[in-house]
Amino acid sequence: MNNHLKSLRGQRGWSQAHLAELLEVSRQTVISIENGKYDPSLPLAFKIARVFEQPIEAIFEDDSTA
Amino acid sequence: MKLYNLLPESASAPEAARKRYFNRTMWPGFAAIGVVVVFVNNQDTVWAGVLVAALIPLMFIYLAYEFIVLIKAMDELQRQIHILAIALSGAFTALILSSIGLSLAALEVDLWLAPFAFPGLLAGYYIALLVIAWRYR
């Protein structure tokens, strides 16, 4: 699954540590999601969408639709 | 290098989990080492044997409890890494010890392997943590 987490975070000028704090996860988890090494659970994906005030499909996209 | 970096995937664990690890897991660990040292220096006495026999099951129950609390305090990726590591380590330790045990039995060598189970599990857990955490980098 691809995601736009890094660019969205960059647009807001947030650090990975700050985003991790907002999402209540570790910084390593944010890094892994940004690098596409880990696909978050649905609850975490919803939380990410709420933090960025975007629909989930604007942040994550399936490989087959990319 | 900070001390808690020695345990993979714990360096960025929530602050509360790290503090708990230091205060409630590491210090009892040092106390357990102290008990072993006392036992080694008093092997001929009955009380030392009784003390160690009583403390060993309590120590394992306490470690299991602390492990569950630590896992619950982690986020979903860290939890996945730790659970996968302990599962792989358990499976490999059981497989290796069983293989060695059967081979030794076939060779009629009398060696008690049970004491190696827990250290083997911990060693495998640590190695698995390093490998699995590295895959998520």
N, CA and C atoms of all chains as a GROMACS GRO file, in nm:
protein
  609
    1MET      N    1   0.084  -0.119   0.000
    1MET     CA    2   0.000   0.000   0.000
    1MET      C    3   0.089   0.126   0.000
    2ASN      N    4   0.057   0.220  -0.086
    2ASN     CA    5   0.133   0.346  -0.089
    2ASN      C    6   0.063   0.450   0.000
    3ASN      N    7   0.139   0.548   0.044
    3ASN     CA    8   0.074   0.653   0.123
    3ASN      C    9   0.145   0.787   0.102
    4HIS      N   10   0.075   0.892   0.139
    4HIS     CA   11   0.129   1.029   0.122
    4HIS      C   12   0.161   1.093   0.257
    5LEU      N   13   0.189   1.008   0.353
    5LEU     CA   14   0.212   1.056   0.490
    5LEU      C   15   0.328   1.156   0.497
    6LYS      N   16   0.436   1.122   0.429
    6LYS     CA   17   0.557   1.206   0.437
    6LYS      C   18   0.529   1.346   0.380
    7SER      N   19   0.463   1.350   0.264
    7SER     CA   20   0.438   1.482   0.202
    7SER      C   21   0.336   1.562   0.284
    8LEU      N   22   0.235   1.494   0.338
    8LEU     CA   23   0.136   1.564   0.420
    8LEU      C   24   0.200   1.620   0.547
    9ARG      N   25   0.288   1.539   0.605
    9ARG     CA   26   0.358   1.583   0.726
    9ARG      C   27   0.448   1.702   0.692
   10GLY      N   28   0.517   1.691   0.577
   10GLY     CA   29   0.606   1.799   0.533
   10GLY      C   30   0.532   1.930   0.511
   11GLN      N   31   0.411   1.918   0.450
   11GLN     CA   32   0.330   2.038   0.424
   11GLN      C   33   0.297   2.112   0.554
   12ARG      N   34   0.279   2.036   0.659
   12ARG     CA   35   0.243   2.098   0.788
   12ARG      C   36   0.366   2.135   0.871
   13GLY      N   37   0.481   2.097   0.825
   13GLY     CA   38   0.604   2.128   0.897
   13GLY      C   39   0.618   2.051   1.028
   14TRP      N   40   0.558   1.934   1.031
   14TRP     CA   41   0.566   1.852   1.153
   14TRP      C   42   0.687   1.760   1.146
   15SER      N   43   0.746   1.734   1.260
   15SER     CA   44   0.852   1.633   1.268
   15SER      C   45   0.787   1.496   1.284
   16GLN      N   46   0.867   1.393   1.260
   16GLN     CA   47   0.815   1.257   1.280
   16GLN      C   48   0.779   1.235   1.426
   17ALA      N   49   0.859   1.292   1.515
   17ALA     CA   50   0.832   1.277   1.658
   17ALA      C   51   0.699   1.343   1.696
   18HIS      N   52   0.671   1.460   1.636
   18HIS     CA   53   0.546   1.530   1.666
   18HIS      C   54   0.427   1.450   1.616
   19LEU      N   55   0.439   1.399   1.493
   19LEU     CA   56   0.330   1.318   1.438
   19LEU      C   57   0.308   1.193   1.524
   20ALA      N   58   0.419   1.132   1.566
   20ALA     CA   59   0.408   1.012   1.650
   20ALA      C   60   0.334   1.044   1.780
   21GLU      N   61   0.362   1.162   1.834
   21GLU     CA   62   0.295   1.205   1.957
   21GLU      C   63   0.145   1.223   1.933
   22LEU      N   64   0.111   1.285   1.820
   22LEU     CA   65  -0.031   1.307   1.788
   22LEU      C   66  -0.105   1.174   1.768
   23LEU      N   67  -0.035   1.078   1.710
   23LEU     CA   68  -0.097   0.948   1.680
   23LEU      C   69  -0.085   0.850   1.797
   24GLU      N   70  -0.010   0.888   1.899
   24GLU     CA   71   0.016   0.803   2.016
   24GLU      C   72   0.083   0.671   1.975
   25VAL      N   73   0.181   0.683   1.886
   25VAL     CA   74   0.262   0.567   1.847
   25VAL      C   75   0.410   0.608   1.859
   26SER      N   76   0.499   0.511   1.838
   26SER     CA   77   0.641   0.543   1.846
   26SER      C   78   0.686   0.610   1.716
   27ARG      N   79   0.799   0.680   1.722
   27ARG     CA   80   0.852   0.745   1.603
   27ARG      C   81   0.890   0.641   1.498
   28GLN      N   82   0.938   0.526   1.546
   28GLN     CA   83   0.976   0.420   1.453
   28GLN      C   84   0.856   0.372   1.371
   29THR      N   85   0.740   0.372   1.433
   29THR     CA   86   0.619   0.328   1.361
   29THR      C   87   0.586   0.429   1.250
   30VAL      N   88   0.600   0.559   1.280
   30VAL     CA   89   0.577   0.662   1.178
   30VAL      C   90   0.676   0.644   1.062
   31ILE      N   91   0.802   0.619   1.097
   31ILE     CA   92   0.906   0.599   0.994
   31ILE      C   93   0.870   0.478   0.907
   32SER      N   94   0.829   0.369   0.971
   32SER     CA   95   0.797   0.247   0.896
   32SER      C   96   0.677   0.268   0.803
   33ILE      N   97   0.578   0.343   0.850
   33ILE     CA   98   0.460   0.370   0.765
   33ILE      C   99   0.502   0.458   0.647
   34GLU      N  100   0.579   0.563   0.676
   34GLU     CA  101   0.623   0.654   0.570
   34GLU      C  102   0.706   0.582   0.463
   35ASN      N  103   0.789   0.489   0.508
   35ASN     CA  104   0.873   0.415   0.414
   35ASN      C  105   0.799   0.302   0.343
   36GLY      N  106   0.673   0.284   0.378
   36GLY     CA  107   0.594   0.178   0.316
   36GLY      C  108   0.631   0.039   0.364
   37LYS      N  109   0.700   0.031   0.479
   37LYS     CA  110   0.740  -0.099   0.531
   37LYS      C  111   0.629  -0.160   0.618
   38TYR      N  112   0.538  -0.075   0.661
   38TYR     CA  113   0.431  -0.123   0.749
   38TYR      C  114   0.299  -0.057   0.710
   39ASP      N  115   0.198  -0.140   0.694
   39ASP     CA  116   0.063  -0.088   0.668
   39ASP      C  117  -0.012  -0.080   0.800
   40PRO      N  118  -0.056   0.040   0.837
   40PRO     CA  119  -0.122   0.054   0.969
   40PRO      C  120  -0.255  -0.020   0.974
   41SER      N  121  -0.299  -0.048   1.096
   41SER     CA  122  -0.431  -0.110   1.114
   41SER      C  123  -0.538  -0.007   1.075
   42LEU      N  124  -0.660  -0.055   1.061
   42LEU     CA  125  -0.769   0.035   1.024
   42LEU      C  126  -0.791   0.145   1.129
   43PRO      N  127  -0.791   0.111   1.260
   43PRO     CA  128  -0.806   0.218   1.360
   43PRO      C  129  -0.696   0.324   1.350
   44LEU      N  130  -0.572   0.281   1.327
   44LEU     CA  131  -0.462   0.378   1.316
   44LEU      C  132  -0.475   0.459   1.187
   45ALA      N  133  -0.519   0.394   1.080
   45ALA     CA  134  -0.539   0.467   0.953
   45ALA      C  135  -0.646   0.575   0.971
   46PHE      N  136  -0.753   0.542   1.043
   46PHE     CA  137  -0.858   0.643   1.070
   46PHE      C  138  -0.803   0.758   1.154
   47LYS      N  139  -0.718   0.722   1.250
   47LYS     CA  140  -0.659   0.824   1.336
   47LYS      C  141  -0.571   0.919   1.253
   48ILE      N  142  -0.493   0.860   1.161
   48ILE     CA  143  -0.408   0.940   1.073
   48ILE      C  144  -0.495   1.035   0.990
   49ALA      N  145  -0.605   0.980   0.938
   49ALA     CA  146  -0.696   1.062   0.856
   49ALA      C  147  -0.753   1.178   0.938
   50ARG      N  148  -0.788   1.151   1.063
   50ARG     CA  149  -0.841   1.257   1.151
   50ARG      C  150  -0.736   1.364   1.179
   51VAL      N  151  -0.613   1.319   1.205
   51VAL     CA  152  -0.504   1.413   1.236
   51VAL      C  153  -0.478   1.506   1.118
   52PHE      N  154  -0.482   1.451   0.995
   52PHE     CA  155  -0.455   1.532   0.876
   52PHE      C  156  -0.582   1.594   0.817
   53GLU      N  157  -0.696   1.562   0.877
   53GLU     CA  158  -0.826   1.613   0.831
   53GLU      C  159  -0.846   1.585   0.682
   54GLN      N  160  -0.816   1.462   0.646
   54GLN     CA  161  -0.831   1.417   0.507
   54GLN      C  162  -0.904   1.282   0.508
   55PRO      N  163  -0.974   1.248   0.399
   55PRO     CA  164  -1.030   1.113   0.391
   55PRO      C  165  -0.917   1.009   0.378
   56ILE      N  166  -0.943   0.889   0.426
   56ILE     CA  167  -0.839   0.784   0.423
   56ILE      C  168  -0.784   0.764   0.282
   57GLU      N  169  -0.874   0.764   0.182
   57GLU     CA  170  -0.829   0.735   0.046
   57GLU      C  171  -0.741   0.846  -0.013
   58ALA      N  172  -0.740   0.964   0.054
   58ALA     CA  173  -0.651   1.071   0.008
   58ALA      C  174  -0.510   1.051   0.064
   59ILE      N  175  -0.500   0.966   0.165
   59ILE     CA  176  -0.369   0.942   0.229
   59ILE      C  177  -0.310   0.808   0.184
   60PHE      N  178  -0.396   0.707   0.181
   60PHE     CA  179  -0.349   0.573   0.143
   60PHE      C  180  -0.410   0.532   0.009
   61GLU      N  181  -0.330   0.461  -0.069
   61GLU     CA  182  -0.386   0.407  -0.192
   61GLU      C  183  -0.332   0.265  -0.215
   62ASP      N  184  -0.420   0.184  -0.268
   62ASP     CA  185  -0.384   0.045  -0.294
   62ASP      C  186  -0.281   0.040  -0.407
   63ASP      N  187  -0.189  -0.055  -0.398
   63ASP     CA  188  -0.086  -0.069  -0.503
   63ASP      C  189  -0.148  -0.087  -0.641
   64SER      N  190  -0.258  -0.160  -0.646
   64SER     CA  191  -0.318  -0.192  -0.776
   64SER      C  192  -0.382  -0.071  -0.842
   65THR      N  193  -0.415   0.032  -0.760
   65THR     CA  194  -0.476   0.152  -0.818
   65THR      C  195  -0.376   0.264  -0.840
   66ALA      N  196  -0.251   0.240  -0.794
   66ALA     CA  197  -0.148   0.345  -0.804
   66ALA      C  198  -0.102   0.364  -0.948
   67MET      N  199   2.548   0.541   2.362
   67MET     CA  200   2.429   0.456   2.346
   67MET      C  201   2.357   0.445   2.480
   68LYS      N  202   2.229   0.478   2.479
   68LYS     CA  203   2.152   0.468   2.603
   68LYS      C  204   2.126   0.322   2.636
   69LEU      N  205   2.113   0.293   2.766
   69LEU     CA  206   2.099   0.154   2.810
   69LEU      C  207   1.975   0.088   2.749
   70TYR      N  208   1.865   0.166   2.740
   70TYR     CA  209   1.742   0.102   2.690
   70TYR      C  210   1.747   0.076   2.540
   71ASN      N  211   1.849   0.130   2.470
   71ASN     CA  212   1.865   0.097   2.328
   71ASN      C  213   1.913  -0.046   2.308
   72LEU      N  214   1.960  -0.108   2.418
   72LEU     CA  215   2.005  -0.246   2.409
   72LEU      C  216   1.890  -0.340   2.379
   73LEU      N  217   1.769  -0.302   2.419
   73LEU     CA  218   1.652  -0.385   2.390
   73LEU      C  219   1.586  -0.327   2.266
   74PRO      N  220   1.594  -0.398   2.152
   74PRO     CA  221   1.540  -0.344   2.028
   74PRO      C  222   1.393  -0.308   2.040
   75GLU      N  223   1.354  -0.205   1.970
   75GLU     CA  224   1.215  -0.161   1.965
   75GLU      C  225   1.162  -0.109   2.098
   76SER      N  226   1.251  -0.082   2.192
   76SER     CA  227   1.206  -0.026   2.318
   76SER      C  228   1.251   0.118   2.333
   77ALA      N  229   1.349   0.158   2.252
   77ALA     CA  230   1.402   0.292   2.262
   77ALA      C  231   1.295   0.397   2.238
   78SER      N  232   1.202   0.367   2.148
   78SER     CA  233   1.098   0.465   2.120
   78SER      C  234   0.964   0.424   2.182
   79ALA      N  235   0.968   0.332   2.276
   79ALA     CA  236   0.845   0.291   2.345
   79ALA      C  237   0.794   0.409   2.428
   80PRO      N  238   0.665   0.410   2.459
   80PRO     CA  239   0.613   0.521   2.540
   80PRO      C  240   0.693   0.537   2.670
   81GLU      N  241   0.703   0.663   2.714
   81GLU     CA  242   0.783   0.696   2.833
   81GLU      C  243   0.743   0.610   2.954
   82ALA      N  244   0.611   0.593   2.971
   82ALA     CA  245   0.562   0.517   3.086
   82ALA      C  246   0.612   0.373   3.082
   83ALA      N  247   0.615   0.316   2.960
   83ALA     CA  248   0.660   0.177   2.946
   83ALA      C  249   0.809   0.165   2.977
   84ARG      N  250   0.887   0.266   2.932
   84ARG     CA  251   1.031   0.264   2.959
   84ARG      C  252   1.060   0.275   3.108
   85LYS      N  253   0.988   0.368   3.173
   85LYS     CA  254   1.010   0.386   3.318
   85LYS      C  255   0.974   0.259   3.393
   86ARG      N  256   0.863   0.199   3.350
   86ARG     CA  257   0.818   0.077   3.416
   86ARG      C  258   0.921  -0.033   3.398
   87TYR      N  259   0.977  -0.040   3.276
   87TYR     CA  260   1.077  -0.142   3.246
   87TYR      C  261   1.196  -0.128   3.340
   88PHE      N  262   1.241  -0.003   3.359
   88PHE     CA  263   1.356   0.018   3.446
   88PHE      C  264   1.323  -0.009   3.592
   89ASN      N  265   1.210   0.043   3.636
   89ASN     CA  266   1.178   0.036   3.778
   89ASN      C  267   1.129  -0.101   3.823
   90ARG      N  268   1.056  -0.168   3.736
   90ARG     CA  269   0.990  -0.291   3.782
   90ARG      C  270   1.038  -0.417   3.713
   91THR      N  271   1.120  -0.406   3.611
   91THR     CA  272   1.170  -0.526   3.545
   91THR      C  273   1.320  -0.542   3.565
   92MET      N  274   1.394  -0.432   3.548
   92MET     CA  275   1.539  -0.444   3.559
   92MET      C  276   1.585  -0.464   3.702
   93TRP      N  277   1.531  -0.387   3.795
   93TRP     CA  278   1.579  -0.399   3.934
   93TRP      C  279   1.549  -0.535   3.994
   94PRO      N  280   1.427  -0.591   3.975
   94PRO     CA  281   1.407  -0.729   4.023
   94PRO      C  282   1.501  -0.827   3.954
   95GLY      N  283   1.540  -0.796   3.829
   95GLY     CA  284   1.636  -0.881   3.758
   95GLY      C  285   1.770  -0.881   3.829
   96PHE      N  286   1.814  -0.761   3.867
   96PHE     CA  287   1.940  -0.751   3.942
   96PHE      C  288   1.928  -0.822   4.077
   97ALA      N  289   1.810  -0.810   4.140
   97ALA     CA  290   1.788  -0.878   4.269
   97ALA      C  291   1.798  -1.029   4.251
   98ALA      N  292   1.744  -1.079   4.137
   98ALA     CA  293   1.750  -1.223   4.110
   98ALA      C  294   1.896  -1.268   4.094
   99ILE      N  295   1.976  -1.183   4.027
   99ILE     CA  296   2.119  -1.216   4.012
   99ILE      C  297   2.184  -1.222   4.151
  100GLY      N  298   2.143  -1.128   4.238
  100GLY     CA  299   2.195  -1.125   4.374
  100GLY      C  300   2.162  -1.255   4.448
  101VAL      N  301   2.040  -1.304   4.430
  101VAL     CA  302   1.998  -1.428   4.495
  101VAL      C  303   2.085  -1.544   4.447
  102VAL      N  304   2.112  -1.546   4.316
  102VAL     CA  305   2.195  -1.653   4.259
  102VAL      C  306   2.336  -1.647   4.319
  103VAL      N  307   2.388  -1.524   4.334
  103VAL     CA  308   2.523  -1.508   4.392
  103VAL      C  309   2.524  -1.560   4.536
  104VAL      N  310   2.418  -1.525   4.612
  104VAL     CA  311   2.408  -1.573   4.751
  104VAL      C  312   2.403  -1.725   4.752
  105PHE      N  313   2.325  -1.781   4.659
  105PHE     CA  314   2.310  -1.927   4.652
  105PHE      C  315   2.445  -1.994   4.621
  106VAL      N  316   2.516  -1.937   4.524
  106VAL     CA  317   2.645  -1.996   4.485
  106VAL      C  318   2.742  -1.995   4.603
  107ASN      N  319   2.734  -1.889   4.686
  107ASN     CA  320   2.825  -1.879   4.801
  107ASN      C  321   2.779  -1.960   4.922
  108ASN      N  322   2.655  -2.012   4.917
  108ASN     CA  323   2.604  -2.089   5.031
  108ASN      C  324   2.544  -2.222   4.984
  109GLN      N  325   2.609  -2.284   4.889
  109GLN     CA  326   2.550  -2.405   4.830
  109GLN      C  327   2.532  -2.520   4.928
  110ASP      N  328   2.612  -2.521   5.032
  110ASP     CA  329   2.606  -2.634   5.125
  110ASP      C  330   2.491  -2.622   5.225
  111THR      N  331   2.429  -2.505   5.233
  111THR     CA  332   2.323  -2.487   5.333
  111THR      C  333   2.186  -2.519   5.273
  112VAL      N  334   2.095  -2.567   5.360
  112VAL     CA  335   1.961  -2.607   5.316
  112VAL      C  336   1.879  -2.482   5.281
  113TRP      N  337   1.892  -2.377   5.363
  113TRP     CA  338   1.808  -2.259   5.343
  113TRP      C  339   1.829  -2.194   5.206
  114ALA      N  340   1.953  -2.201   5.155
  114ALA     CA  341   1.980  -2.140   5.024
  114ALA      C  342   1.905  -2.216   4.914
  115GLY      N  343   1.903  -2.348   4.924
  115GLY     CA  344   1.831  -2.429   4.826
  115GLY      C  345   1.682  -2.402   4.831
  116VAL      N  346   1.627  -2.391   4.953
  116VAL     CA  347   1.483  -2.365   4.970
  116VAL      C  348   1.448  -2.227   4.914
  117LEU      N  349   1.535  -2.130   4.944
  117LEU     CA  350   1.513  -1.992   4.896
  117LEU      C  351   1.508  -1.986   4.743
  118VAL      N  352   1.605  -2.049   4.680
  118VAL     CA  353   1.612  -2.046   4.533
  118VAL      C  354   1.494  -2.124   4.474
  119ALA      N  355   1.461  -2.239   4.533
  119ALA     CA  356   1.350  -2.319   4.482
  119ALA      C  357   1.218  -2.242   4.490
  120ALA      N  358   1.204  -2.160   4.594
  120ALA     CA  359   1.080  -2.081   4.609
  120ALA      C  360   1.079  -1.961   4.516
  121LEU      N  361   1.196  -1.902   4.497
  121LEU     CA  362   1.203  -1.778   4.418
  121LEU      C  363   1.196  -1.800   4.266
  122ILE      N  364   1.248  -1.913   4.220
  122ILE     CA  365   1.252  -1.935   4.075
  122ILE      C  366   1.112  -1.932   4.011
  123PRO      N  367   1.012  -2.007   4.062
  123PRO     CA  368   0.879  -1.999   4.000
  123PRO      C  369   0.820  -1.860   4.009
  124LEU      N  370   0.841  -1.793   4.125
  124LEU     CA  371   0.789  -1.657   4.142
  124LEU      C  372   0.852  -1.561   4.041
  125MET      N  373   0.981  -1.579   4.018
  125MET     CA  374   1.052  -1.492   3.923
  125MET      C  375   0.997  -1.510   3.782
  126PHE      N  376   0.971  -1.634   3.742
  126PHE     CA  377   0.920  -1.659   3.607
  126PHE      C  378   0.777  -1.604   3.591
  127ILE      N  379   0.695  -1.618   3.696
  127ILE     CA  380   0.559  -1.563   3.690
  127ILE      C  381   0.565  -1.411   3.679
  128TYR      N  382   0.654  -1.351   3.757
  128TYR     CA  383   0.670  -1.205   3.755
  128TYR      C  384   0.718  -1.157   3.617
  129LEU      N  385   0.815  -1.228   3.561
  129LEU     CA  386   0.866  -1.191   3.428
  129LEU      C  387   0.757  -1.200   3.322
  130ALA      N  388   0.675  -1.306   3.330
  130ALA     CA  389   0.566  -1.324   3.234
  130ALA      C  390   0.466  -1.209   3.246
  131TYR      N  391   0.435  -1.172   3.370
  131TYR     CA  392   0.341  -1.061   3.395
  131TYR      C  393   0.396  -0.929   3.339
  132GLU      N  394   0.524  -0.903   3.368
  132GLU     CA  395   0.586  -0.779   3.320
  132GLU      C  396   0.593  -0.776   3.167
  133PHE      N  397   0.616  -0.892   3.107
  133PHE     CA  398   0.622  -0.898   2.961
  133PHE      C  399   0.486  -0.861   2.901
  134ILE      N  400   0.380  -0.912   2.961
  134ILE     CA  401   0.245  -0.882   2.911
  134ILE      C  402   0.215  -0.733   2.926
  135VAL      N  403   0.254  -0.676   3.041
  135VAL     CA  404   0.230  -0.533   3.064
  135VAL      C  405   0.309  -0.450   2.963
  136LEU      N  406   0.434  -0.490   2.938
  136LEU     CA  407   0.519  -0.418   2.842
  136LEU      C  408   0.458  -0.423   2.702
  137ILE      N  409   0.412  -0.540   2.662
  137ILE     CA  410   0.351  -0.558   2.529
  137ILE      C  411   0.226  -0.470   2.516
  138LYS      N  412   0.146  -0.466   2.624
  138LYS     CA  413   0.022  -0.387   2.619
  138LYS      C  414   0.050  -0.237   2.609
  139ALA      N  415   0.167  -0.195   2.660
  139ALA     CA  416   0.200  -0.052   2.659
  139ALA      C  417   0.254  -0.007   2.524
  140MET      N  418   0.287  -0.102   2.436
  140MET     CA  419   0.349  -0.066   2.308
  140MET      C  420   0.245  -0.034   2.202
  141ASP      N  421   0.291   0.028   2.094
  141ASP     CA  422   0.196   0.053   1.985
  141ASP      C  423   0.186  -0.072   1.897
  142GLU      N  424   0.100  -0.065   1.796
  142GLU     CA  425   0.066  -0.188   1.722
  142GLU      C  426   0.184  -0.250   1.647
  143LEU      N  427   0.272  -0.167   1.592
  143LEU     CA  428   0.387  -0.224   1.519
  143LEU      C  429   0.485  -0.289   1.615
  144GLN      N  430   0.515  -0.219   1.726
  144GLN     CA  431   0.608  -0.275   1.824
  144GLN      C  432   0.554  -0.407   1.880
  145ARG      N  433   0.422  -0.406   1.906
  145ARG     CA  434   0.357  -0.527   1.960
  145ARG      C  435   0.372  -0.642   1.859
  146GLN      N  436   0.350  -0.612   1.733
  146GLN     CA  437   0.360  -0.714   1.628
  146GLN      C  438   0.502  -0.770   1.622
  147ILE      N  439   0.602  -0.680   1.632
  147ILE     CA  440   0.742  -0.722   1.627
  147ILE      C  441   0.776  -0.813   1.745
  148HIS      N  442   0.734  -0.772   1.864
  148HIS     CA  443   0.767  -0.850   1.984
  148HIS      C  444   0.697  -0.986   1.985
  149ILE      N  445   0.571  -0.987   1.946
  149ILE     CA  446   0.497  -1.114   1.948
  149ILE      C  447   0.552  -1.211   1.843
  150LEU      N  448   0.585  -1.157   1.727
  150LEU     CA  449   0.645  -1.241   1.622
  150LEU      C  450   0.780  -1.296   1.669
  151ALA      N  451   0.857  -1.210   1.736
  151ALA     CA  452   0.990  -1.252   1.784
  151ALA      C  453   0.979  -1.363   1.888
  152ILE      N  454   0.887  -1.348   1.982
  152ILE     CA  455   0.875  -1.450   2.088
  152ILE      C  456   0.818  -1.579   2.030
  153ALA      N  457   0.728  -1.568   1.932
  153ALA     CA  458   0.671  -1.688   1.870
  153ALA      C  459   0.778  -1.765   1.792
  154LEU      N  460   0.855  -1.692   1.713
  154LEU     CA  461   0.962  -1.757   1.635
  154LEU      C  462   1.067  -1.818   1.727
  155SER      N  463   1.102  -1.741   1.832
  155SER     CA  464   1.203  -1.789   1.925
  155SER      C  465   1.155  -1.916   1.996
  156GLY      N  466   1.029  -1.916   2.040
  156GLY     CA  467   0.972  -2.035   2.108
  156GLY      C  468   0.976  -2.156   2.016
  157ALA      N  469   0.935  -2.136   1.892
  157ALA     CA  470   0.931  -2.248   1.797
  157ALA      C  471   1.071  -2.301   1.769
  158PHE      N  472   1.166  -2.208   1.744
  158PHE     CA  473   1.302  -2.252   1.712
  158PHE      C  474   1.371  -2.316   1.832
  159THR      N  475   1.347  -2.259   1.951
  159THR     CA  476   1.409  -2.317   2.072
  159THR      C  477   1.358  -2.458   2.094
  160ALA      N  478   1.226  -2.476   2.081
  160ALA     CA  479   1.167  -2.609   2.100
  160ALA      C  480   1.222  -2.707   1.996
  161LEU      N  481   1.232  -2.660   1.873
  161LEU     CA  482   1.282  -2.746   1.764
  161LEU      C  483   1.427  -2.786   1.788
  162ILE      N  484   1.509  -2.687   1.822
  162ILE     CA  485   1.652  -2.714   1.841
  162ILE      C  486   1.676  -2.805   1.962
  163LEU      N  487   1.608  -2.773   2.075
  163LEU     CA  488   1.629  -2.855   2.195
  163LEU      C  489   1.577  -2.997   2.174
  164SER      N  490   1.464  -3.010   2.103
  164SER     CA  491   1.411  -3.144   2.076
  164SER      C  492   1.506  -3.222   1.987
  165SER      N  493   1.560  -3.156   1.886
  165SER     CA  494   1.654  -3.223   1.795
  165SER      C  495   1.778  -3.270   1.870
  166ILE      N  496   1.832  -3.177   1.953
  166ILE     CA  497   1.952  -3.214   2.030
  166ILE      C  498   1.920  -3.327   2.127
  167GLY      N  499   1.803  -3.314   2.194
  167GLY     CA  500   1.763  -3.416   2.291
  167GLY      C  501   1.749  -3.554   2.228
  168LEU      N  502   1.686  -3.559   2.111
  168LEU     CA  503   1.667  -3.688   2.042
  168LEU      C  504   1.801  -3.743   1.993
  169SER      N  505   1.886  -3.652   1.944
  169SER     CA  506   2.018  -3.697   1.897
  169SER      C  507   2.100  -3.753   2.013
  170LEU      N  508   2.097  -3.683   2.127
  170LEU     CA  509   2.172  -3.730   2.244
  170LEU      C  510   2.116  -3.862   2.295
  171ALA      N  511   1.982  -3.875   2.290
  171ALA     CA  512   1.920  -4.001   2.334
  171ALA      C  513   1.965  -4.116   2.244
  172ALA      N  514   1.973  -4.087   2.115
  172ALA     CA  515   2.017  -4.190   2.020
  172ALA      C  516   2.162  -4.231   2.047
  173LEU      N  517   2.241  -4.132   2.091
  173LEU     CA  518   2.382  -4.159   2.122
  173LEU      C  519   2.402  -4.207   2.266
  174GLU      N  520   2.288  -4.217   2.338
  174GLU     CA  521   2.289  -4.259   2.479
  174GLU      C  522   2.374  -4.168   2.566
  175VAL      N  523   2.369  -4.039   2.536
  175VAL     CA  524   2.438  -3.938   2.619
  175VAL      C  525   2.335  -3.880   2.714
  176ASP      N  526   2.367  -3.880   2.842
  176ASP     CA  527   2.273  -3.833   2.942
  176ASP      C  528   2.301  -3.686   2.974
  177LEU      N  529   2.225  -3.596   2.911
  177LEU     CA  530   2.241  -3.452   2.937
  177LEU      C  531   2.104  -3.390   2.959
  178TRP      N  532   2.087  -3.320   3.070
  178TRP     CA  533   1.958  -3.260   3.104
  178TRP      C  534   1.948  -3.124   3.032
  179LEU      N  535   1.858  -3.115   2.934
  179LEU     CA  536   1.851  -2.995   2.852
  179LEU      C  537   1.756  -2.887   2.905
  180ALA      N  538   1.671  -2.923   3.000
  180ALA     CA  539   1.569  -2.829   3.049
  180ALA      C  540   1.625  -2.692   3.091
  181PRO      N  541   1.741  -2.687   3.162
  181PRO     CA  542   1.791  -2.555   3.202
  181PRO      C  543   1.827  -2.464   3.085
  182PHE      N  544   1.845  -2.522   2.967
  182PHE     CA  545   1.883  -2.441   2.851
  182PHE      C  546   1.762  -2.380   2.780
  183ALA      N  547   1.641  -2.425   2.817
  183ALA     CA  548   1.520  -2.382   2.745
  183ALA      C  549   1.497  -2.231   2.757
  184PHE      N  550   1.496  -2.181   2.879
  184PHE     CA  551   1.465  -2.038   2.898
  184PHE      C  552   1.576  -1.947   2.844
  185PRO      N  553   1.704  -1.974   2.876
  185PRO     CA  554   1.809  -1.890   2.816
  185PRO      C  555   1.806  -1.896   2.663
  186GLY      N  556   1.776  -2.015   2.608
  186GLY     CA  557   1.766  -2.030   2.463
  186GLY      C  558   1.653  -1.946   2.407
  187LEU      N  559   1.541  -1.947   2.479
  187LEU     CA  560   1.425  -1.867   2.436
  187LEU      C  561   1.460  -1.718   2.437
  188LEU      N  562   1.528  -1.673   2.544
  188LEU     CA  563   1.565  -1.531   2.554
  188LEU      C  564   1.664  -1.491   2.446
  189ALA      N  565   1.763  -1.578   2.422
  189ALA     CA  566   1.864  -1.548   2.318
  189ALA      C  567   1.796  -1.541   2.181
  190GLY      N  568   1.709  -1.637   2.154
  190GLY     CA  569   1.638  -1.640   2.026
  190GLY      C  570   1.547  -1.519   2.011
  191TYR      N  571   1.484  -1.480   2.121
  191TYR     CA  572   1.394  -1.364   2.122
  191TYR      C  573   1.472  -1.237   2.086
  192TYR      N  574   1.589  -1.222   2.147
  192TYR     CA  575   1.671  -1.103   2.122
  192TYR      C  576   1.716  -1.098   1.975
  193ILE      N  577   1.763  -1.211   1.926
  193ILE     CA  578   1.811  -1.216   1.786
  193ILE      C  579   1.694  -1.190   1.690
  194ALA      N  580   1.579  -1.253   1.719
  194ALA     CA  581   1.461  -1.235   1.634
  194ALA      C  582   1.415  -1.089   1.636
  195LEU      N  583   1.422  -1.025   1.752
  195LEU     CA  584   1.383  -0.883   1.762
  195LEU      C  585   1.470  -0.797   1.672
  196LEU      N  586   1.602  -0.822   1.677
  196LEU     CA  587   1.695  -0.745   1.593
  196LEU      C  588   1.662  -0.761   1.445
  197VAL      N  589   1.639  -0.887   1.405
  197VAL     CA  590   1.615  -0.916   1.262
  197VAL      C  591   1.480  -0.857   1.218
  198ILE      N  592   1.376  -0.882   1.296
  198ILE     CA  593   1.242  -0.836   1.255
  198ILE      C  594   1.234  -0.684   1.256
  199ALA      N  595   1.291  -0.621   1.361
  199ALA     CA  596   1.289  -0.474   1.369
  199ALA      C  597   1.365  -0.414   1.250
  200TRP      N  598   1.474  -0.478   1.211
  200TRP     CA  599   1.554  -0.431   1.098
  200TRP      C  600   1.473  -0.435   0.968
  201ARG      N  601   1.388  -0.535   0.955
  201ARG     CA  602   1.306  -0.548   0.833
  201ARG      C  603   1.204  -0.434   0.820
  202TYR      N  604   1.167  -0.373   0.932
  202TYR     CA  605   1.070  -0.263   0.928
  202TYR      C  606   1.137  -0.126   0.915
  203ARG      N  607   1.269  -0.122   0.912
  203ARG     CA  608   1.340   0.007   0.903
  203ARG      C  609   1.319   0.071   0.766
   0.00000   0.00000   0.00000
